[in-house]
Amino acid sequence: MKRWKAGDWIGAVVFALLLGVRLAQVAQGQIMAVPLACQAGLAAFLMLARRPEQGGVFWTRKLTAWLAALLPFGLQAGESTNFWLGVSLLGVGFSLWGLVSLGRSFGIAPALRGLITGGAYRLVRHPMYAGELLSYAAVTAGHFRLWNLALTGALLALFVLRIEWEEELLEESTDYAEYARQVRWRMIPGVW
């Protein structure tokens, strides 16, 4: 029987609270909140249903990962054109597909919970980050503020750092080298 850690419960509560916020936004007619509510609800569930970690990281890396997860709430969104709203929705959808593909291997902080190679992970090695970055870039472009630009740049830097940490752990798996050869791009096809 799985024994939950404090981090599992804290994560579940954070995402459950976020689910409540997203559902209130849906009730106000904000269509973009529908996939975000799905994402928050699934993340809350997966925090308690996830596989136990086989290899952990220093608390500083865990704290950095949680900072990166919470930092997007600082983006200043506003009225946007349908184009940028559509691009943002595409990013959220891709990130949600990544979350569904990841399933019980989901976590905020880097940890070994199994190598996932199916679903969205057939296209890029870090689809959740790719989708989130696309969504944040669309919010920034649709409601341009220097603050949004700086925050999106900081998030990109944190994603790169987190990817390096995660791949450092995954390289211990004998299957990871073959997967990295098959799926060449980490986050942005044709770039990195």
C-alpha positions in Angstrom: 0.0 0.0 0.0 1.3 3.5 -0.9 2.2 5.8 1.9 1.7 9.4 1.0 4.3 12.0 1.9 3.6 15.5 3.0 4.6 16.8 -0.5 1.9 14.6 -2.1 -0.8 16.1 0.1 0.5 19.7 -0.3 0.6 19.3 -4.1 -2.9 17.8 -4.1 -4.3 20.7 -2.0 -2.5 23.3 -4.2 -4.0 21.9 -7.4 -7.4 21.3 -5.8 -7.5 25.0 -4.8 -6.5 25.9 -8.3 -9.3 23.7 -9.6 -11.7 25.7 -7.5 -10.4 29.0 -9.0 -10.7 27.6 -12.5 -14.2 26.3 -12.0 -15.2 29.8 -10.8 -13.7 31.2 -14.0 -15.7 28.7 -16.0 -18.9 29.7 -14.2 -18.1 33.3 -15.2 -18.0 32.2 -18.9 -14.2 32.2 -19.4 -13.8 29.4 -22.0 -10.0 29.3 -21.5 -10.5 28.1 -18.0 -12.1 24.8 -19.1 -8.9 23.0 -20.1 -7.1 24.7 -17.2 -9.7 23.3 -14.8 -9.1 19.8 -16.4 -5.4 20.2 -16.0 -5.7 21.3 -12.3 -8.1 18.5 -11.4 -6.0 15.8 -13.0 -2.8 17.2 -11.4 -4.5 17.2 -8.0 -5.6 13.5 -8.5 -2.1 12.5 -9.8 -0.3 14.0 -6.8 -2.0 11.3 -4.7 -2.1 8.5 -7.3 1.5 8.9 -8.6 4.2 6.4 -8.4 6.6 6.8 -5.6 9.9 8.4 -6.5 12.9 6.2 -6.9 15.4 9.0 -6.8 15.0 12.3 -5.2 16.8 15.6 -5.5 18.0 18.3 -3.1 15.4 20.5 -1.5 16.7 23.5 -3.4 15.8 21.8 -6.7 12.3 21.0 -5.4 11.8 24.5 -4.3 13.0 25.8 -7.7 10.5 23.4 -9.4 7.6 24.7 -7.3 8.6 28.3 -7.9 8.5 27.6 -11.7 5.1 26.0 -11.3 3.7 29.0 -9.4 5.4 31.8 -11.2 3.0 31.9 -14.2 0.3 33.2 -11.9 2.2 36.5 -12.0 1.5 36.9 -15.8 -0.8 39.8 -16.4 -3.4 38.6 -18.8 -6.1 40.8 -20.3 -8.3 41.0 -23.3 -6.6 39.4 -26.2 -7.3 38.8 -29.9 -8.9 35.5 -30.9 -5.6 34.5 -32.5 -3.5 34.8 -29.4 -6.2 33.2 -27.3 -6.2 30.3 -29.8 -2.4 29.9 -29.6 -2.6 29.9 -25.8 -5.4 27.3 -25.9 -3.3 25.2 -28.2 -0.4 25.4 -25.7 -2.6 24.5 -22.8 -4.1 21.6 -24.8 -0.6 20.3 -25.6 0.5 20.6 -22.0 -2.7 18.8 -20.9 -2.0 16.0 -23.4 1.5 15.7 -21.9 0.0 15.5 -18.4 -2.4 12.7 -19.5 0.5 10.9 -21.2 2.7 11.2 -18.1 -0.1 9.9 -15.9 1.1 8.4 -12.6 4.7 9.5 -13.3 3.6 13.2 -12.8 5.5 15.3 -10.3 6.6 18.9 -9.9 10.1 18.3 -8.6 12.5 16.1 -10.6 12.3 12.4 -9.5 12.5 9.0 -11.1 9.0 7.7 -11.6 9.5 5.8 -14.8 10.4 6.7 -18.4 7.4 7.7 -20.5 7.7 7.5 -24.3 4.2 7.4 -25.6 1.5 10.0 -26.3 2.8 13.6 -26.4 6.2 12.2 -25.4 6.6 10.8 -29.0 6.9 14.4 -30.3 9.1 16.1 -27.8 10.8 14.9 -24.6 9.1 17.6 -22.4 5.7 18.3 -23.9 4.3 19.9 -20.7 7.0 22.5 -20.7 6.6 23.0 -24.5 2.8 23.6 -24.2 3.2 25.8 -21.2 5.8 27.9 -22.9 3.6 28.3 -26.0 0.7 29.4 -23.8 2.8 31.9 -21.8 4.3 33.3 -24.9 0.8 33.8 -26.4 -0.3 35.6 -23.2 2.7 37.8 -23.4 2.2 38.6 -27.1 -1.5 39.1 -26.7 -1.1 41.4 -23.7 2.4 42.8 -24.1 3.9 44.2 -21.0 7.6 44.2 -20.1 6.6 42.4 -16.9 5.1 39.6 -18.9 8.1 39.4 -21.2 10.5 39.2 -18.2 8.4 36.6 -16.5 8.2 34.5 -19.6 12.0 34.8 -20.1 12.5 33.7 -16.4 10.1 30.7 -16.9 12.0 29.7 -20.0 15.3 29.7 -18.1 13.7 27.7 -15.3 12.3 25.2 -17.8 15.8 24.7 -19.3 17.2 24.2 -15.8 14.5 21.7 -14.8 14.9 19.8 -18.1 18.6 19.5 -17.3 17.9 18.2 -13.8 15.2 15.7 -15.0 17.4 14.4 -17.8 20.3 14.0 -15.4 18.1 11.6 -13.4 16.7 9.9 -16.5 20.2 9.2 -18.0 20.6 6.5 -15.3 17.9 4.5 -17.2 19.4 2.3 -19.9 16.3 3.1 -22.1 16.7 6.8 -22.0 19.6 7.1 -24.4 17.6 5.2 -27.1 14.5 7.3 -26.4 16.6 10.5 -26.7 17.9 9.3 -30.1 14.3 8.6 -31.3 12.8 11.9 -29.9 15.5 14.4 -30.7 14.0 17.6 -29.5 13.6 18.4 -25.8 11.0 21.2 -26.0 11.0 23.2 -29.2 11.1 21.1 -32.4 13.9 22.2 -34.7 15.5 24.4 -32.0 16.2 22.4 -28.8 
